[in-house]
Amino acid sequence: MSEQKVFQEFLAEKNLRMTYQRKTILDVFLKTKTHVSPEDLYNLVKKRDSSIGQATVYRTLKLLSEAGLASEVDFGDGVMRYEHKYGQRHHDHLVCEVCGKKVEVFDPLIEELQEKLAKKHGFILTNHKMYLYGICNKCKRLQKKTR
């Protein structure tokens, strides 16, 4: 099912309409390729239609998350960002603490270990997020040059 259809059905279940503004915000969000903050998304939407307000973008992002189309990501820098969720494979993130570079990673061994750990403690995993912080190669090389 397409993201548009998923969102339309979600809105109908909530007795909400697919307004022009919501459709525009959804379309712009779906075209993003990076982790986008509400402010970043608002600036992109504003280029398409300057009449759409910032509060509408924030509310629509919340609806997109509730609909399972977007997922919040928190890289520990005080800015909540969103990424595509629907139809995407689960992944974790590596985050450079110097330049802020973010790399999406997937490792089946880590996933298996998490399942084993949960089972050992009587849990059934329903969701998880993992952020690994460090220094990327580029920043590591730059730090060595400045020493």
C-alpha positions in Angstrom: 0.0 0.0 0.0 1.3 3.5 -0.8 2.3 5.9 1.9 -0.5 8.3 0.6 -3.1 5.5 1.0 -1.8 4.5 4.5 -2.1 8.2 5.6 -5.5 8.6 4.0 -6.8 5.5 5.8 -5.2 6.6 9.1 -6.8 10.0 8.9 -10.2 8.5 8.0 -10.0 6.2 11.1 -9.4 9.4 13.2 -12.3 11.2 11.4 -9.8 13.6 9.9 -9.6 14.8 6.3 -6.7 14.6 3.9 -6.4 18.4 3.4 -4.3 20.1 0.8 -1.9 21.2 3.5 -1.5 17.6 4.9 -1.0 16.2 1.4 1.6 18.8 0.6 3.5 18.1 3.8 3.3 14.4 3.2 4.6 14.8 -0.3 7.5 17.0 0.8 8.4 14.6 3.7 8.4 11.6 1.3 10.8 13.4 -1.0 13.4 14.0 1.8 16.4 11.7 1.8 17.8 12.6 5.2 16.8 12.9 8.8 14.7 16.0 8.8 13.8 18.3 11.7 10.3 19.9 11.9 12.0 23.2 11.2 13.8 21.8 8.1 10.6 20.3 6.8 8.7 23.6 7.4 11.4 25.4 5.3 11.0 22.9 2.5 7.2 23.1 2.6 7.3 26.9 2.6 9.1 26.7 -0.7 6.2 24.8 -2.1 3.5 26.8 -0.5 4.2 29.7 1.8 0.6 29.7 3.2 1.2 26.5 5.2 2.1 27.4 8.7 4.8 26.0 11.0 2.2 24.6 13.5 0.5 22.7 10.7 3.8 21.1 9.8 4.4 20.1 13.4 0.9 18.7 13.8 1.1 16.8 10.5 4.5 15.3 11.5 2.9 14.0 14.7 0.1 12.4 12.6 2.7 10.9 10.2 4.4 9.3 13.2 1.1 8.0 14.6 0.3 6.6 11.2 3.6 4.7 11.1 5.0 6.7 8.2 7.6 8.6 10.2 9.8 7.8 13.1 11.4 10.2 15.6 15.2 10.1 15.9 17.1 11.8 18.6 20.8 12.2 18.1 21.4 13.8 21.5 21.9 17.3 20.1 18.6 18.7 21.3 16.9 18.5 17.9 14.2 15.9 17.3 14.4 14.7 13.7 12.2 12.4 11.6 13.0 9.7 9.1 10.9 7.5 6.8 9.5 4.4 8.6 6.9 2.8 6.4 8.4 0.1 4.2 11.9 0.7 5.6 14.2 -1.9 7.1 15.0 -1.4 10.7 18.4 0.1 11.3 20.5 1.7 14.0 22.7 4.8 13.9 26.3 5.7 14.2 26.7 9.4 15.2 30.0 11.4 15.1 30.3 13.6 18.2 32.5 16.1 16.4 30.9 16.8 13.0 27.5 15.3 13.6 27.8 12.8 10.7 25.1 10.1 10.9 25.4 6.6 9.4 22.5 4.2 9.2 23.7 0.7 10.0 22.2 -2.8 10.2 23.8 -5.9 11.7 21.9 -9.1 12.0 24.1 -10.3 14.8 23.3 -7.3 16.9 19.6 -7.8 16.2 19.9 -11.5 17.2 21.8 -10.6 20.4 19.1 -8.1 21.4 16.4 -10.8 20.9 18.4 -13.2 23.1 18.9 -10.6 25.8 15.2 -9.8 25.8 14.2 -13.4 25.9 16.6 -14.1 28.8 14.8 -11.4 30.8 11.3 -12.5 29.8 10.7 -9.7 27.4 9.2 -9.7 23.9 10.8 -6.9 21.9 8.3 -4.6 20.2 10.6 -1.8 19.2 14.1 -0.4 19.9 16.4 2.3 18.9 20.2 2.2 19.2 22.6 5.1 18.8 26.3 4.6 18.9 28.4 7.7 19.4 32.0 8.2 18.5 34.3 10.0 16.1 34.2 9.4 12.3 37.3 8.7 10.3 37.5 12.2 8.8 37.3 13.9 12.2 39.8 11.4 13.7 42.3 12.2 10.9 41.7 16.0 11.4 42.3 15.6 15.1 45.6 13.8 14.5 46.8 16.6 12.2 46.1 19.3 14.8 48.1 17.6 17.5 
